[in-house]
Amino acid sequence: MEEVMTFASIISPIVIALVQLIKKTITVNKRYLPLISLLIGILVGFLAWPFTDMDVVLRLWSGGFAGLAASGLYSLGKKTISDNNNDKAA
């Protein structure tokens, strides 16, 4: 499990970047972004076979965790920044 979480932590920034790329190039309903993030995470986990010796199932789990973490991490960061800007304005 430690290997899965470590790998998920490594690929999360890649997933965040790819989701942002999709958001900038294609008009997407915001409610579908977590699903898109999950699918991109699974895809990145699957395609990472040259970089790790993990089984495909573990890479898919890692990708899924990375996708879910990426969507939550981006939302949390965006909310924190907007809260800080509101505090400064008040």
Residue pairs with C-beta under 8 A, 6 or more apart in sequence:
3 54
3 58
4 54
4 58
4 61
4 62
4 65
5 62
5 65
7 45
7 48
7 52
7 54
7 58
7 59
7 62
7 66
8 41
8 62
8 63
8 65
8 66
8 69
9 66
9 69
11 41
11 44
11 45
11 48
11 62
11 63
11 66
12 41
12 66
12 69
12 70
12 73
13 70
14 44
14 66
15 37
15 40
15 41
15 44
15 63
15 66
15 67
15 70
16 70
16 73
16 74
18 40
18 44
19 33
19 36
19 37
19 40
19 70
19 71
19 74
20 74
22 28
22 36
22 40
23 33
28 36
33 71
34 68
34 71
37 67
37 68
37 70
37 71
38 64
38 67
38 68
38 71
39 67
40 67
41 63
41 64
41 65
41 66
41 67
41 68
41 70
42 60
42 63
42 64
42 67
43 63
44 63
44 66
45 59
45 60
45 61
45 62
45 63
45 64
45 66
46 56
46 59
46 60
46 63
48 59
48 63
49 56
49 59
52 59
54 62
